[in-house]
Structure formats: C-alpha cells, structure tokens
C-alpha cells in the first residue's frame, strides 16, 4: 500500500491510496486525522473535509490488519470567510439568490473563501473572478433557474474595431455561436478553486432544455460549468447533475484539475456529455464517476473554422482512476477535433455499461490540422460495453454528415480537409460481456490510420448479446459477437489479443499494409 497527497487547500485535502485497486481499493481503510477524527474509505481517491486553515495534519491510513502508512501536510492559509447568507442569500429554493452570491464572489479578497452553507439556492448564472475560492458545504445545493430567457447570452463572435481579430465567447459543438451562459461561468480568469460536498443541479428536465434540443431558441443550451480562456482552475468534490447540455466544458483553457467529482444526467438526456475539454492543455481528470446520456469524457478541438484560425489542439490530458457507469462513449476523441488532439493518457479506469469504451470519431472535412497522435490506454476494466474499441473516420454528424463526400468508401484526394490519425496504443485491458464487436476500426482509404497497437487484450461476450451498429456511419449494419474488424490501417500490431466466443473469425482485417499478430 502507498499513500500520496494529491491536493490540499485551506479546508480540505485529497489523498490517493494505491493498493492495486481501480477506482475502489481492494481493502477497506481507516483514516485517522491527528489521532482523533476517524473515517472509513474504500476509494482510491479519497477526499478529506472539515480541515482548518494553516494547520499541520498527520494522517494515518490503516487497513483492517493494522498495516498503516503516515502522511503529513500543512493546509493553506485563509484570510477571511464570506458567508453568502450574510450577503442576503436565502437558501430556501424559492428566492433568486444569484445577486447575493455574486456579490460575495466579487467582494472576496485573495486568500478569502466564499462559503455556501447548507440550503437550496436558486440561481441563473454566477461569474467567477481570478484568485477565488468557493466552497459548497455539505447539503448545499445550487439549483438552476429553468426559464431560459432569464440567462445572459454569450455571443459567438464579436468583431474587433480593426476587423482583423475576433473576440469569441459562446460556442456550440465546435463552432463560435451564441450560447446561454453557464450556471457557473469563468471568462479569462486564473487561480480559481471550486470545492466541497455540495451539488450543482441544472434541473434541465424541469424546463424545456431537452425539448427540440437541436434548435437554437434564443441561444444554444448552457453548461453547468463553462470555462473560457482560463488558467489554473481546480474543481474538487462537487456533484453535478441534470445539465442542459455538456456538463463541464473547459474551452481554450490550460492547467486544469478535476478530482473526485460525480457527474449524473438521465440516460436519455440529449448531448449531456460529462466533461469535454476543448482546445485545452495540461488537464488532470482523476477519480471521477460518470452516469449520463452521452459521452462521459470527450476531447475536442473545434470544427474546421476554429481549427484553421486558432490551431490550438487539445493536448497533455491525463485521465485515471475514473469510473464510467453509463454513457455513449467512456472516453471519446472528436468528432470536433480540427485543431488536433495529442498526448492523451487514460489508465486505471473502469468502463461499465457504455455503448463504446474508447471512441475515436472523425470525418472528411475536419481539416489537415485535425491530427490525433500519441493516445495511450492502459490497465482498463470494461464490463457490458457494447463495442470496447472504436475508430470511425466516417462519423455521420453535422448537416452534411451523410453526403457522398463524407460517407464514400472510395479513395479521395488528400487535401486541406482531410483528417489524420497517427499512433494509438491499447494495453492490459479486460473486456467482459461485450455485445457488438470487440473492436471496429474504419480508417479513410486515402489517409490510413498510421499505427494501432493492441497488447494484452482479453474480450469475452455476453450470453445474450444485443445487436447494434458498431459505428455511426452509413451502410453499417447492426451486428453482434464480431471479433476485431479493421480496415485502412498502415500498421496493426495484435500482441496477446484473445477474443473468446465470437461468431466467425476473431480477426477480420482488410487493407492493412503491415500486420503483426504475436
């Protein structure tokens, strides 16, 4: 057993208990704080609350046999606490508490804390500022206003006076478009910590957000947390639920940490992705749990206009010790990836009851800067995942998604619209009770996937598998118990890949330049 301090603030800390478990520890542990307070945990990533500022803490982590490890740290300093109720917030679920809470935010000095105590606080949008700490206390719930027309609108593009530079605020599915501001919104802010045992509830099902959801009415749907051009943002412990659209959306931001968060949306709710970093860098996603109606995590970098203009990729993303319980894809890359996606590491995670495990989706028209490279998945446990591995270069999204240009399997000229997938490495992955296909890789004939390595992969099938489409593309028929299907790849390596119980051949390979089966 190893114990490590992952995060500390003035009021809380997060430790990691490494005993070989994924998301949950293999054993139950007692945590003794300063030889006094004791709690039990079976989580690898465990949060400690109720700490005091500027104080030395000795933490003992002990298993039931008496084996223990010690950890010592100092909490951060804190200057003052601003309780939102002292600013006029009622917390009764009826009164609009937006302005009192916003007043506390704006009044908070550096090293101060905005504290939201137990209660139900109805709000529209709260706007963050730099050098801010916000704590949602235990049983504190921010509930979102359900009337869309009470929210501010963030314009998509505002032209500068010289007509050469644009100011981009709003965004929708990879394009600069007007959107309602997020329930929590950060614009050009740095050094923000949002933490605690409280909840942010978008109440989308109580309004009309999920009705006629493809139509822009006033503006496009808001996120629960939207971060535009932000730096050094940490979010810890909060529960997010019932989002109108993507739940957490960092956009053109860097140095972000999301740790020990729970994201829950109804299974049939449209476009309610969990956490979607778009054109972001240096992002740590650690110890999160997802159960929702779309992709759990989706890495993006815009459609072709944003990719060509800004050329800012999504890169250096670490995802570990997460649990994806339900969703379309557990970890998805694309399809809006025109700025490129690089250096992605996903390890020590559980995928359960998602439609797909790894899901890469792109299409002609994303552009020459739309590269995906250096993607690594390692030590993943999947159960009841319909198709564990998917690479789809014919994704039929957008109004032109089913046109001949996007869907034709003929070899087209490589031009400025052609995306490119390079190096992908999947290792030490167990897939139990798969349904549709073990893996389904469909590259472009004119720009083949450069390299796919699968190593130490074990796949079994459900006793009563459900047939479905393995990828979202035209002319793909529903199927079940397919092995590894792969086409249009330059180099494919299958090392110790075991497919057990498939119908037909375990490997159906076509238009592969170099194949290694070891």
C-alpha positions in Angstrom: 0.0 0.0 0.0 1.2 3.5 -0.9 -0.4 6.7 0.2 0.1 10.0 -1.6 -1.2 13.6 -1.1 -2.8 14.7 -4.4 -4.3 18.0 -3.4 -4.5 20.3 -0.4 -6.3 23.7 0.2 -7.1 25.6 3.4 -10.2 23.5 4.2 -9.7 20.1 2.5 -7.3 17.6 1.0 -7.3 14.6 -1.3 -5.2 11.5 -0.8 -4.6 8.5 -3.0 -4.5 5.0 -1.6 -2.7 2.7 -4.0 -3.2 -1.0 -3.2 -3.6 -2.0 -6.8 -7.4 -1.2 -7.0 -9.1 0.7 -9.7 -11.5 3.4 -8.5 -12.2 1.3 -5.4 -9.5 0.0 -3.2 -9.0 -3.8 -2.8 -9.4 -3.3 1.0 -11.3 -1.1 3.4 -9.2 1.5 5.2 -9.5 3.7 8.3 -8.2 7.2 8.1 -7.2 8.8 11.4 -6.7 12.6 11.3 -4.5 14.0 14.0 -5.1 10.9 16.2 -8.7 12.0 16.6 -11.2 12.0 13.7 -11.7 8.7 12.0 -13.4 7.8 8.8 -13.6 4.7 6.6 -13.0 4.6 2.9 -12.8 2.1 0.0 -11.9 4.7 -2.6 -8.5 5.0 -4.2 -9.1 8.8 -4.5 -10.4 9.9 -1.1 -11.3 13.5 -0.1 -10.9 14.8 3.4 -13.2 17.7 4.5 -13.6 19.8 7.6 -9.9 20.8 7.9 -8.8 24.1 9.3 -6.6 26.7 7.6 -2.9 26.9 8.2 -2.7 23.8 10.4 -0.4 20.8 10.5 -2.2 17.5 9.9 -0.9 14.0 10.5 -2.9 11.4 8.6 -2.7 7.7 9.3 -4.2 5.3 6.8 -4.7 1.8 8.3 -6.1 -1.4 6.9 -8.0 -4.0 9.0 -4.9 -6.0 9.7 -3.2 -3.0 11.3 -0.8 -2.2 8.4 -0.6 1.6 8.2 1.0 4.5 6.4 1.6 8.1 7.6 1.2 11.3 5.7 1.9 14.9 6.9 0.9 18.2 5.4 0.0 21.8 6.2 -3.2 23.3 4.9 -3.1 26.6 3.1 -3.6 30.0 4.8 -7.0 31.6 4.6 -7.7 35.4 5.2 -11.4 35.6 5.6 -14.7 33.7 5.0 -17.6 35.4 3.2 -20.8 33.5 4.1 -23.3 34.1 1.2 -26.2 34.3 3.7 -24.6 37.4 5.2 -24.9 38.9 1.7 -28.6 38.3 1.5 -28.9 34.8 0.1 -31.9 32.9 1.5 -31.1 29.3 0.5 -34.8 28.4 0.6 -35.1 27.2 -3.0 -37.6 29.9 -4.0 -35.8 33.2 -3.7 -33.4 34.1 -6.6 -30.0 34.0 -4.8 -27.9 34.9 -7.8 -27.1 38.5 -6.9 -26.2 37.9 -3.2 -23.9 35.0 -4.1 -22.4 37.1 -7.0 -21.8 40.0 -4.5 -19.9 37.7 -2.2 -17.8 36.5 -5.1 -16.9 40.0 -6.2 -16.2 41.1 -2.6 -13.9 38.1 -1.9 -10.2 39.1 -1.5 -7.3 36.9 -2.4 -6.9 34.0 0.0 -10.5 34.5 1.1 -13.3 32.0 0.9 -16.8 32.3 -0.4 -18.8 29.8 1.7 -22.2 28.5 0.6 -23.7 26.7 3.6 -26.5 24.1 3.8 -29.5 25.2 1.8 -31.1 25.3 -1.6 -30.1 28.3 -3.6 -31.9 29.1 -6.9 -29.6 30.9 -9.4 -29.2 31.8 -13.0 -25.5 32.3 -13.9 -22.7 33.0 -11.5 -19.5 34.5 -12.9 -16.1 33.7 -11.5 -13.2 36.1 -11.0 -9.5 35.4 -10.6 -7.9 34.4 -7.3 -11.1 32.9 -5.9 -12.0 30.0 -3.6 -15.7 28.9 -3.4 -16.8 26.1 -1.1 -20.2 24.4 -1.4 -20.8 23.0 2.0 -22.4 19.6 2.8 -26.1 19.6 1.7 -25.6 22.9 -0.1 -27.4 22.7 -3.5 -27.3 25.3 -6.3 -30.4 24.8 -8.4 -30.6 26.4 -11.8 -33.4 28.6 -13.0 -35.5 26.7 -15.6 -36.6 29.8 -17.6 -34.0 30.1 -20.4 -34.8 33.8 -21.0 -33.5 34.7 -17.6 -30.0 33.8 -18.6 -27.4 36.1 -20.2 -26.2 35.2 -23.7 -22.6 34.8 -24.6 -22.2 36.0 -28.2 -20.3 33.6 -30.5 -18.0 36.2 -32.2 -17.6 39.9 -31.6 -15.5 41.6 -34.3 -12.7 44.0 -33.2 -12.5 47.6 -34.4 -9.8 46.7 -36.9 -11.9 43.9 -38.3 -8.9 41.6 -38.1 -9.4 40.0 -34.7 -12.4 38.3 -33.2 -13.5 38.0 -29.6 -15.0 34.6 -29.1 -17.3 34.0 -26.1 -20.0 31.5 -27.0 -19.6 28.1 -28.6 -21.7 25.2 -29.8 -20.4 21.9 -31.0 -17.1 23.2 -32.3 -18.3 26.5 -33.9 -18.4 30.1 -32.4 -22.1 30.5 -31.8 -24.2 32.3 -29.2 -25.0 30.3 -26.1 -26.6 30.9 -22.8 -24.0 31.5 -20.1 -23.2 28.5 -17.9 -24.7 28.1 -14.4 -21.1 28.7 -13.3 -19.1 30.7 -15.9 -15.4 31.6 -16.0 -14.2 34.1 -18.6 -10.5 34.9 -18.8 -9.9 34.0 -15.1 -7.0 32.4 -13.3 -6.3 30.7 -9.9 -9.8 29.5 -9.0 -10.7 26.7 -6.7 -14.3 25.3 -6.5 -14.7 22.5 -4.0 -16.9 20.9 -1.3 -19.5 18.3 -0.6 -22.3 20.3 -2.3 -24.3 19.8 -5.5 -25.0 21.8 -8.7 -28.3 20.8 -10.1 -29.2 22.1 -13.6 -32.8 20.9 -13.3 -32.9 20.6 -17.1 -35.7 18.1 -17.1 -37.9 20.7 -15.2 -37.5 23.2 -18.0 -37.6 22.9 -21.8 -33.9 22.5 -22.4 -34.2 18.9 -23.7 -37.2 19.7 -25.9 -36.5 20.4 -29.6 -32.9 20.3 -28.4 -31.3 20.7 -31.9 -33.0 24.1 -32.4 -31.4 27.3 -31.2 -34.0 29.1 -29.2 -32.6 32.5 -28.0 -29.2 30.9 -27.9 -27.8 27.4 -27.6 -28.1 25.5 -24.3 -25.8 26.3 -21.3 -23.3 24.1 -19.5 -23.3 23.6 -15.7 -19.7 24.8 -15.7 -18.2 26.8 -18.6 -14.5 27.9 -18.6 -13.4 30.1 -21.5 -9.7 31.0 -21.7 -9.0 30.2 -18.1 -5.8 29.1 -16.3 -5.1 27.1 -13.1 -8.6 26.1 -12.3 -9.3 23.3 -9.8 -12.7 21.6 -9.2 -12.9 19.0 -6.4 -15.7 17.0 -4.7 -18.7 18.7 -6.3 -21.7 16.7 -7.5 -23.0 17.9 -10.9 -26.4 16.7 -12.2 -29.2 17.3 -14.7 -27.2 19.6 -17.1 -29.0 21.2 -20.0 -26.1 20.2 -22.4 -22.4 19.3 -21.8 -21.9 19.3 -18.1 -18.4 20.7 -17.7 -16.9 22.4 -20.7 -13.4 23.9 -20.4 -12.6 25.9 -23.6 -9.3 27.2 -24.7 -8.0 26.8 -21.1 -4.9 25.3 -19.5 -3.6 23.8 -16.3 -6.9 22.3 -15.1 -7.6 19.8 -12.4 -10.8 17.9 -11.9 -10.8 15.5 -8.9 -13.3 13.3 -7.0 -16.3 14.7 -8.9 -19.7 12.9 -9.5 -21.5 13.7 -12.8 -25.0 12.3 -13.3 -27.5 13.0 -16.0 -30.5 10.9 -17.2 -29.7 8.2 -19.7 -32.0 9.6 -22.3 -30.9 13.3 -21.9 -29.5 14.7 -25.2 -25.9 16.0 -25.5 -25.3 15.8 -21.8 -21.7 14.8 -22.0 -19.8 14.7 -18.7 -16.5 16.6 -19.2 -15.4 18.0 -22.5 -12.1 19.7 -22.6 -11.9 21.6 -26.0 -8.6 23.0 -27.2 -7.2 22.7 -23.6 -3.8 21.6 -22.4 -2.4 20.1 -19.2 -5.7 18.7 -17.8 -5.8 16.1 -15.0 -9.1 14.2 -14.6 -8.7 12.0 -11.5 -11.3 9.9 -9.6 -14.5 11.0 -11.3 -17.7 9.0 -11.7 -20.0 9.4 -14.6 -23.5 8.2 -15.4 -25.2 10.1 -18.2 -26.9 10.4 -21.6 -23.9 10.9 -23.9 -20.1 10.6 -23.8 -18.6 10.5 -20.4 -15.4 12.3 -21.4 -15.0 13.8 -24.9 -11.8 15.5 -26.0 -12.3 18.1 -28.7 -10.6 21.0 -30.6 -13.3 22.5 -32.7 -14.6 22.2 -36.3 -12.6 23.4 -39.3 -13.1 27.2 -38.9 -11.8 27.2 -35.3 -9.0 24.7 -36.2 -7.7 26.7 -39.1 -7.9 30.0 -37.4 -6.5 29.2 -33.9 -4.7 25.9 -34.4 -4.9 25.2 -30.7 -5.0 21.4 -30.0 -6.3 19.5 -27.1 -3.2 18.0 -25.6 -1.5 16.6 -22.5 -4.6 15.1 -20.9 -4.4 12.6 -18.1 -7.4 10.5 -17.2 -7.1 8.0 -14.4 -8.9 6.2 -11.6 -12.3 7.1 -13.1 -15.5 5.1 -13.3 -17.8 5.4 -16.3 -21.1 3.7 -15.4 -23.3 4.6 -18.3 -23.0 6.7 -21.5 -22.4 6.6 -25.2 -18.6 6.5 -25.0 -16.5 6.2 -21.9 -13.6 8.2 -23.4 -14.3 9.8 -26.7 -11.9 11.8 -29.0 -13.7 14.0 -31.5 -15.6 14.4 -33.6 -14.9 18.1 -33.4 -11.1 17.8 -33.5 -9.9 20.2 -36.2 -7.2 21.7 -34.1 -5.7 18.3 -33.3 -5.5 16.1 -30.2 -2.2 14.9 -28.8 -0.6 13.1 -25.8 -3.6 11.5 -24.2 -3.2 9.0 -21.4 -6.1 7.0 -20.0 -5.2 4.5 -17.3 -6.6 2.6 -14.3 -10.2 3.1 -15.2 -13.5 1.2 -15.1 -15.9 1.3 -18.1 -19.3 -0.2 -17.4 -22.5 -0.4 -19.5 -21.4 2.2 -22.0 -22.1 1.9 -25.7 -18.4 2.1 -26.5 -15.2 2.2 -24.5 -12.6 4.0 -26.4 -14.4 6.0 -29.1 -12.5 8.0 -31.8 -14.7 9.7 -34.3 -13.8 12.0 -37.2 -14.7 12.5 -40.8 -13.6 14.2 -44.0 -14.0 17.9 -43.7 -12.3 18.3 -40.3 -9.1 19.6 -42.0 -5.4 18.9 -42.3 -4.7 20.2 -38.7 -7.1 17.5 -37.4 -4.5 15.1 -36.2 -4.8 12.5 -33.4 -1.5 11.2 -32.1 0.1 9.6 -29.1 -3.1 8.2 -27.5 -2.4 5.5 -24.8 -5.0 3.4 -22.9 -3.6 1.1 -20.2 -5.0 -1.0 -17.4 -8.7 -0.7 -18.1 -11.5 -2.9 -16.9 -14.6 -3.0 -19.1 -17.9 -4.8 -18.4 -21.1 -4.9 -20.5 -19.6 -2.4 -23.0 -21.3 -2.8 -26.4 -18.1 -2.2 -28.5 -15.0 -1.7 -26.5 -12.7 -0.2 -29.2 -14.0 2.1 -32.0 -12.2 4.2 -34.6 -14.7 5.8 -37.0 -13.4 8.0 -39.8 -16.9 8.2 -41.4 -18.9 9.7 -38.5 -22.2 11.0 -39.9 -22.6 14.1 -37.8 -23.5 17.6 -39.0 -25.9 18.6 -41.7 -23.6 17.2 -44.4 -22.7 14.1 -42.5 -24.5 11.7 -44.8 -23.3 13.3 -48.1 -21.2 11.3 -50.6 -18.1 13.3 -49.8 -18.2 12.3 -46.1 -19.5 8.7 -46.5 -18.0 7.4 -49.7 -15.6 4.5 -49.1 -13.7 5.4 -52.3 -10.2 6.8 -52.2 -10.4 10.6 -52.4 -7.5 13.1 -52.9 -5.8 14.1 -49.7 -6.3 17.9 -49.3 -6.7 20.6 -46.7 -9.9 19.0 -45.5 -8.5 15.5 -44.7 -8.0 14.5 -41.1 -5.2 12.2 -39.9 -4.9 9.5 -37.2 -1.4 8.5 -36.2 -0.3 6.5 -33.1 -2.7 4.6 -30.8 -1.7 2.1 -28.1 -4.1 0.0 -26.1 -2.6 -2.4 -23.4 -3.6 -4.5 -20.4 -7.4 -4.3 -21.0 -10.1 -6.7 -19.9 -13.4 -6.6 -21.7 -16.1 -8.8 -20.2 -19.6 -9.3 -21.6 -19.1 -7.4 -24.9 -22.1 -7.4 -27.2 -21.5 -5.9 -30.7 -17.8 -6.1 -31.7 -14.5 -6.4 -29.8 -13.0 -3.7 -31.9 -14.2 -1.8 -35.0 -11.6 0.3 -36.8 -12.6 2.0 -40.1 -9.9 4.4 -41.5 -10.0 6.6 -44.5 -8.7 4.9 -47.7 -6.8 8.0 -48.7 -5.3 8.7 -45.3 -5.0 5.4 -43.5 -4.7 5.2 -39.7 -0.9 5.2 -39.2 -0.4 2.7 -36.3 -2.6 0.7 -33.9 -1.0 -1.5 -31.2 -3.2 -3.8 -29.1 -1.3 -5.6 -26.4 -2.6 -8.0 -23.7 -6.3 -7.6 -24.5 -8.9 -10.1 -23.4 -12.5 -10.0 -24.7 -15.5 -12.2 -23.9 -19.1 -11.8 -25.0 -22.4 -11.6 -23.1 -24.5 -14.8 -23.0 -27.4 -12.9 -24.7 -25.7 -10.2 -26.8 -27.6 -7.3 -28.2 -27.1 -6.5 -31.9 -26.3 -2.8 -32.7 -24.3 -0.7 -35.1 -20.6 -0.8 -34.1 -20.0 2.7 -35.5 -22.2 5.6 -36.5 -21.7 5.7 -40.3 -23.8 5.0 -43.4 -24.1 1.5 -44.8 -23.1 -0.2 -41.5 -25.5 -3.0 -40.4 -26.3 -4.0 -36.9 -24.2 -7.0 -35.7 -23.2 -8.9 -32.6 -20.3 -11.0 -31.4 -17.9 -9.7 -34.1 -14.2 -10.0 -33.3 -11.7 -7.4 -34.3 -12.7 -5.7 -37.6 -10.1 -3.4 -39.1 -9.6 -1.7 -42.4 -7.4 1.1 -43.9 -4.5 0.9 -41.4 -0.8 1.2 -42.2 0.5 -0.8 -39.3 -1.6 -3.1 -37.0 0.0 -5.0 -34.1 -2.0 -7.6 -32.2 0.1 -9.0 -29.3 -1.6 -11.4 -27.0 -5.1 -10.3 -28.1 -7.6 -13.0 -27.0 -11.1 -13.0 -28.5 -13.3 -15.6 -26.8 -16.8 -16.6 -28.1 -17.0 -14.5 -31.3 -19.1 -15.6 -34.3 -16.8 -16.2 -37.2 -13.1 -15.3 -37.4 -11.5 -13.5 -34.4 -9.8 -11.0 -36.8 -11.3 -9.6 -40.0 -8.6 -7.5 -41.5 -8.6 -5.7 -44.8 -6.4 -3.0 -46.5 -3.8 -3.3 -43.8 -0.3 -2.5 -45.1 1.6 -4.3 -42.3 0.1 -6.8 -39.8 1.8 -8.3 -36.8 -0.1 -11.0 -34.8 2.0 -12.1 -31.9 
